[in-house]
Amino acid sequence: MSAMFVVQSFSTGKRGQLQADSPIQAQNTSHARSMAQRLAVRKALVVAFMREGDPKTGEWDDAKLIDAFGEIPDEVREMDRV
């Protein structure tokens, strides 16, 4: 099993709706958290999370929240944490 660390940011689009930016892969939990903090200065929402799984089979566990900044929706608040 391997771990994948991702930072997903969102920009405010037309009519105030959130639009996902391209996800960024991080090296580890600390790297994901620091990237998310830096992006949070200029993004409406930034979520750093981790998933464990097998890239060969494509089977992944549910994402676990590392940190989130901005207009955090309930589904993000309710995620299991690292």
N, C-alpha and C positions, 0 to 999 in steps of 0.2 A: 504494500500500500504506500502511496506517496501523497504528499500534501501540495495543494495549489493555493497560492495566496493572491488575491485579486483586489484591486481598488476600482470601484465603479463610481464615476461622478455623473451628475445630472445638471443640465443647464435649464434655465427657465425659457420656455419657448413662447410662441404666440398664445395669447389668452391665458398666460400664467401656468400652462401645463409643463410638467417636467419632461425633458427629453434626455434619454441616455446618451452619454458620450462613449467613446471607445473605451473598453475596459483596459486596465493596465496590470500586468503581472508583476508581483513583488517577490522578493527573495525569501522573506520570512515575516513573522508577525510584527516585529519592530519596524521593518522596512515598510510594510503595508500601512501601519499606523502613522508613521512620519510622512509618507506620501499623502495620505488622506488629510492630515492636518494642514499641509501646505496647500492642497487643492481647495480646502474648505474656505479659504480667504476669498476665492472668486467664483465658487460654484454654489448653487442652491442646495444641493444635497451631495454628500460623499459617503459611500459605504465601503468599508474594508472588511473582507470576509475570507474565510478559509474553507476549503473542501478537501476531504480525504477520499481517495479512491484508487482505482486501477486505470491508468490511461490506456492500457492495451485493450481492455474490455469495454471501456467507456462507462463503467459502473462507478458512481460517485455517491457518497453520503450527502445528506442535507448540509447546506452551508451553515457555518457557525460565525457569528458576528465577532469581529475584532474591535471595531469602533465605527461610529457614525457621527456625522456633523451636518447641521443645517436643518431643513424642514423634514424631520424624521417621521415617516409614516408608521402607523401601528404595526404593520406586518414586519417591519425592520426591528422595532422595539421588542417584539415578541420572539425574535430569533434566539436560539441557544447561543451562548457566548463561549468563546475560546477560554 
